[in-house]
Amino acid sequence: MLKSVKSILVKLVAALALAFVGVVASQNVNTSANTQTVQAATHWSKKNLKARAWIVKRESGGNWHARNGNCYGRYQLLITYLHHNYSHKNQTRVADNYVRGRYGSWVNAKKFWQRHHWY
């Protein structure tokens, strides 16, 4: 009986160790993907950077701490998008990713903003 319990405990510890290794490996992959996304987001053309600045001026006046209902920061992003990280770097990363995913570029986001007064 004691031998059986010991065998089960060894198997359980081994399974937990394997699960931990899998989580760490997954986090490393996600960190690498996030780093690549941040790096890619820094390569906007001058036209896109001007369009981003134009939107920022209208959304928040450039205020990193601007608040309007459920929107926060320089880009007036939904607070839930920021995941409790209100740093300048995170706001910019999230805004760039949002615009890239929804509009493809800041230039397209500006065109949308001009028609609808939001992006």
Steps between C-alpha positions, in 0.01 A plus 500: 500500500776746597690412184188575290449842666869582452474405131195724454678791672805459275278500191313807626824692563629402155174615338516834685862549394409434136204741523727769648755454220220531245376826656850649508561400137165651399581826681836519322331459162241767587770739622689451175184563296422813704854629451468450125165683501648795689796511263273485195282777641795740513546492122213726393554727200514877546147525357374254760680679783342829390157336485555355848596843634190650334274246672674547835445876482126450452456211741691627804700808409805282562413441868620156609252507792188629317184321600160484333263238635654158431781648291840598633823661394655665202326277246170474693508122506246293686641445848459123460743504204778632727475217758580735793826614337467872429864560410578710194667202335202272553248762385697549178549127444132424554388792280737396220379139520136610509542725197701241308236236566192713436612745228835374375664839552468828685430671168190282456402558864521876441275471194249306709527759781430782255176331393380380842684716759636194676728211408 
